[in-house]
C-alpha cells in the first residue's frame, strides 16, 4: 500500500473550521475505490496543526486520487487557509491494513 502522513499548519483563524473546510474533499477521497483510509487528527500541542493519515491500495489508487476532480478542487480551495505548504511522509509498505502494536498488547 501507499502510506502517507501529512502535517497541515492551518491559519489560526481557520483552525476550528478545518474539519468543515476539508469535509467535501475528505468525503470524496474516502469514497475512492483505492482509498484504504483518510483520517484527520488535530495536534494536542498545536491547535493550528492537523495531521492527515491516509493510505491507498496501490499506485493506481494513489494516482487516481491525485488526478481526481476533488483533489484538483482541494489544490485551489485549501492553500488559502494554510500558513505554509504541508509537510509529508510518503512510502510504500508491504501490507494492506494496520498491524497490531505488540508492545502494547491488550490482554
LUMDOBA-644537 format. One line per field, with one value per residue: residue number from 1; chain; x, y, z of N, C-alpha, C in turn. Coordinates in Angstrom, 3 decimals. Example, Ala and Ser with C-alpha at 12.3 -4.5 7.8 and 13.67 -1.06 7.14 Angstrom:
<atoms>
resi = c(1/2)
chain = c(A/A)
n.c1 = c(13.190/12.850)
n.c2 = c(-5.690/-2.250)
n.c3 = c(7.800/7.080)
ca.c1 = c(12.300/13.670)
ca.c2 = c(-4.500/-1.060)
ca.c3 = c(7.800/7.140)
c.c1 = c(13.200/12.900)
c.c2 = c(-3.300/0.030)
c.c3 = c(7.800/7.870)
</atoms>
This chain:
<atoms>
resi = c(1/2/3/4/5/6/7/8/9/10/11/12/13/14/15/16/17/18/19/20/21/22/23/24/25/26/27/28/29/30/31/32/33/34/35/36/37/38/39/40/41/42/43/44/45/46/47/48/49/50/51/52/53/54/55/56/57/58/59/60/61/62/63/64/65/66/67/68/69/70/71/72/73/74/75/76/77/78/79/80/81/82/83/84/85/86/87/88/89/90/91/92/93/94/95/96/97/98/99/100/101/102/103/104/105/106/107)
chain = c(A/A/A/A/A/A/A/A/A/A/A/A/A/A/A/A/A/A/A/A/A/A/A/A/A/A/A/A/A/A/A/A/A/A/A/A/A/A/A/A/A/A/A/A/A/A/A/A/A/A/A/A/A/A/A/A/A/A/A/A/A/A/A/A/A/A/A/A/A/A/A/A/A/A/A/A/A/A/A/A/A/A/A/A/A/A/A/A/A/A/A/A/A/A/A/A/A/A/A/A/A/A/A/A/A/A/A)
n.c1 = c(0.837/0.292/1.368/0.700/1.512/0.678/1.347/-0.516/-0.352/-2.558/-4.037/-4.554/-7.093/-8.697/-8.516/-10.349/-12.402/-11.407/-12.147/-14.703/-13.982/-12.461/-14.256/-15.792/-13.729/-12.593/-14.751/-15.166/-12.675/-12.552/-14.470/-13.272/-12.296/-9.711/-8.912/-7.843/-7.865/-8.484/-7.783/-8.161/-6.459/-6.176/-3.509/-2.312/-0.498/-0.334/-2.905/-3.427/-2.448/-2.994/-3.014/-2.867/-3.579/-3.287/-4.055/-3.541/-4.486/-2.684/-0.335/-2.008/-4.392/-3.454/-2.618/-5.061/-6.291/-4.713/-5.216/-7.849/-10.974/-11.850/-9.464/-8.057/-9.748/-9.341/-6.696/-6.971/-8.773/-7.853/-5.135/-5.322/-6.101/-3.984/-0.865/1.595/3.173/2.030/3.713/5.097/5.193/5.774/5.392/5.867/4.480/4.660/1.958/-1.600/-3.230/-3.622/-1.125/-0.852/0.204/2.366/3.874/2.196/0.132/-3.206/-4.626)
n.c2 = c(-1.181/2.334/4.559/7.489/10.340/13.540/16.866/19.670/23.029/25.187/28.388/30.288/31.499/29.871/27.372/26.046/25.575/23.821/21.011/21.284/22.799/21.009/19.001/18.189/17.355/15.327/13.484/12.792/11.665/9.459/7.900/6.911/4.159/3.038/3.985/3.297/4.345/7.614/9.854/12.491/14.202/16.306/18.193/17.801/19.477/21.776/23.633/24.597/22.855/20.126/16.631/14.418/11.147/8.805/6.186/4.219/1.577/0.842/1.892/2.650/3.409/5.601/7.285/7.722/9.201/11.644/12.702/13.217/15.056/16.175/16.352/18.202/20.385/20.744/21.565/24.176/25.212/24.693/25.785/28.693/28.720/27.921/28.184/27.473/25.414/22.088/19.454/16.258/12.676/9.919/6.676/3.283/0.322/-3.139/-4.239/-4.350/-3.250/-1.983/-2.934/-4.768/-3.201/-4.713/-4.313/-2.998/-4.715/-5.649/-7.531)
n.c3 = c(0.000/-0.411/1.862/3.589/5.441/6.437/7.512/8.308/8.691/9.794/9.297/12.224/12.515/10.996/12.051/13.838/12.097/10.233/9.906/8.642/6.452/4.985/4.509/2.136/0.416/1.984/2.224/-0.489/-1.126/0.628/-0.568/-2.825/-4.842/-4.427/-1.959/1.262/3.851/5.248/7.322/9.603/12.249/15.088/16.366/19.691/20.804/19.246/18.351/15.843/14.032/11.917/11.350/8.736/7.999/5.608/3.255/0.352/-1.791/-3.809/-6.421/-8.520/-7.204/-5.706/-7.768/-9.068/-7.053/-6.864/-9.338/-9.454/-9.710/-7.297/-5.873/-7.412/-6.998/-4.263/-4.293/-5.064/-3.190/-0.502/0.120/0.673/3.332/4.811/6.656/5.681/3.141/3.249/5.051/4.300/4.568/2.655/1.605/0.430/1.718/2.525/3.048/3.747/5.609/8.980/11.360/14.451/17.471/19.110/21.450/23.142/23.741/24.298/26.765)
ca.c1 = c(0.000/0.934/1.036/1.039/1.180/0.965/1.036/-1.085/-0.403/-3.711/-4.088/-5.310/-8.494/-9.410/-8.216/-11.550/-13.280/-10.713/-12.937/-15.745/-13.295/-11.976/-15.294/-16.102/-12.526/-12.475/-15.823/-14.905/-11.491/-12.918/-15.321/-12.469/-12.115/-8.387/-8.616/-7.989/-8.326/-8.183/-8.179/-7.590/-6.328/-5.681/-2.387/-2.542/0.476/-0.546/-4.277/-3.497/-1.845/-3.748/-2.242/-3.660/-3.022/-4.051/-3.438/-4.152/-4.177/-1.562/-0.005/-3.186/-5.287/-2.839/-2.671/-6.457/-6.547/-4.094/-5.711/-9.305/-11.515/-11.889/-8.094/-7.777/-10.502/-8.657/-5.479/-7.384/-9.562/-7.203/-3.965/-5.551/-6.351/-2.765/0.270/2.727/2.971/2.037/4.871/4.571/5.989/5.054/6.188/5.160/4.703/4.150/0.797/-2.812/-4.026/-2.821/-0.588/-1.010/1.359/2.551/4.441/1.101/-0.941/-4.301/-4.828)
ca.c2 = c(0.000/3.641/5.125/8.906/11.172/14.930/17.853/20.900/24.159/25.980/29.726/30.188/31.910/28.806/26.077/25.382/25.246/22.941/19.833/21.629/23.283/19.833/17.953/17.662/16.658/14.105/12.564/12.304/10.799/8.202/7.132/6.386/2.702/2.661/4.575/2.397/5.252/9.039/10.274/13.720/14.376/17.628/18.112/18.168/20.510/22.977/23.531/25.017/21.812/18.892/15.550/13.556/9.809/8.241/5.037/3.773/0.162/0.654/3.071/3.033/4.138/6.891/8.104/8.140/10.243/12.938/13.205/13.359/16.414/16.713/16.712/19.474/21.422/20.965/22.327/25.579/25.599/24.560/26.616/29.992/28.522/27.375/29.040/27.032/24.187/20.917/18.556/14.925/11.452/9.086/5.492/2.030/-0.720/-4.420/-4.707/-3.697/-2.803/-1.683/-4.044/-4.563/-2.719/-5.806/-3.836/-2.518/-5.678/-5.688/-8.946)
ca.c3 = c(0.000/-0.347/3.165/3.576/6.586/6.113/8.539/7.771/9.627/9.383/9.886/13.480/12.351/10.283/12.665/14.356/10.964/9.282/9.525/7.669/5.239/4.250/4.530/0.800/-0.035/2.781/1.839/-1.848/-1.102/1.283/-1.489/-3.929/-4.793/-3.944/-0.646/2.402/4.904/5.067/8.667/10.152/13.690/15.477/17.292/21.086/21.156/18.443/17.854/14.446/13.199/11.690/10.748/7.862/7.788/4.500/2.598/-0.897/-2.011/-4.727/-7.223/-9.297/-6.312/-5.383/-8.982/-9.231/-6.059/-7.179/-10.623/-9.348/-9.705/-5.934/-5.494/-8.101/-6.288/-2.986/-4.582/-5.147/-2.021/0.803/0.432/1.319/4.759/5.402/6.972/4.870/2.374/4.134/5.052/4.005/4.514/1.689/1.290/0.166/2.718/2.027/3.800/3.253/6.742/10.156/12.151/15.878/18.218/20.057/22.713/23.988/23.544/25.262/27.116)
c.c1 = c(0.876/0.448/1.565/0.617/1.592/0.549/0.614/-1.094/-1.442/-3.629/-4.984/-6.790/-9.339/-9.310/-9.463/-12.480/-12.660/-11.513/-14.049/-15.129/-12.874/-13.041/-15.584/-14.933/-12.380/-13.509/-15.556/-13.710/-11.824/-13.774/-14.536/-12.246/-10.775/-8.026/-8.869/-8.439/-7.812/-8.680/-7.414/-7.518/-5.789/-4.577/-2.806/-1.628/0.244/-1.939/-4.462/-2.893/-2.757/-2.830/-3.210/-2.911/-3.899/-3.307/-4.257/-3.643/-2.905/-1.305/-1.209/-4.158/-4.753/-2.877/-4.079/-6.778/-5.999/-4.508/-7.227/-9.726/-11.530/-10.490/-7.717/-8.515/-9.831/-7.375/-5.775/-7.971/-8.771/-6.038/-4.256/-5.799/-5.093/-1.697/1.440/2.326/3.003/3.309/4.356/5.642/5.164/5.927/5.287/5.494/4.049/3.033/-0.428/-3.747/-3.070/-2.316/-0.857/0.301/1.575/3.071/3.375/-0.123/-1.959/-4.631/-6.171)
c.c2 = c(1.236/4.286/6.548/9.538/12.592/15.827/19.150/21.958/25.143/27.356/29.667/30.541/30.858/27.447/25.355/24.919/24.250/21.682/20.157/22.142/22.103/18.754/17.361/16.844/15.313/13.067/11.961/11.351/9.455/7.309/6.537/4.881/2.301/3.200/3.551/3.166/6.652/9.724/11.505/13.635/15.774/17.447/18.521/19.313/21.834/22.901/24.022/23.988/20.588/17.893/14.672/12.247/9.156/7.065/4.670/2.371/-0.041/1.942/3.568/3.848/5.518/7.831/8.602/9.293/11.594/13.493/13.425/14.822/17.000/17.053/18.042/20.628/21.759/21.771/23.821/26.069/25.623/25.522/27.994/29.909/28.103/28.432/28.748/25.785/22.990/20.092/17.134/13.850/10.490/7.882/4.300/1.044/-2.005/-4.987/-3.965/-3.257/-2.471/-2.985/-3.738/-4.063/-3.683/-5.365/-3.311/-3.425/-5.612/-7.150/-9.145)
c.c3 = c(0.000/0.948/3.228/4.902/6.230/7.267/7.860/8.871/9.096/10.039/11.125/13.342/11.616/10.983/13.177/13.239/9.986/8.942/8.516/6.364/4.359/4.060/3.151/0.250/0.685/2.362/0.467/-1.874/-0.474/0.389/-2.663/-3.746/-4.175/-2.573/0.456/3.641/4.630/6.334/9.140/11.671/13.956/16.514/18.696/21.510/20.436/17.823/16.415/13.494/13.142/11.006/9.961/7.682/6.726/3.895/1.369/-1.205/-2.836/-5.492/-8.012/-8.441/-5.965/-6.583/-9.243/-8.279/-6.503/-8.541/-10.607/-9.361/-8.299/-5.410/-6.129/-7.430/-4.962/-3.175/-4.671/-3.823/-0.710/1.065/1.050/2.830/5.523/5.647/6.036/4.079/3.328/3.963/4.987/4.155/3.681/1.372/1.030/1.278/2.228/2.904/3.279/4.368/7.886/10.785/13.620/16.482/19.372/21.410/23.674/23.856/24.671/25.511/27.777)
</atoms>
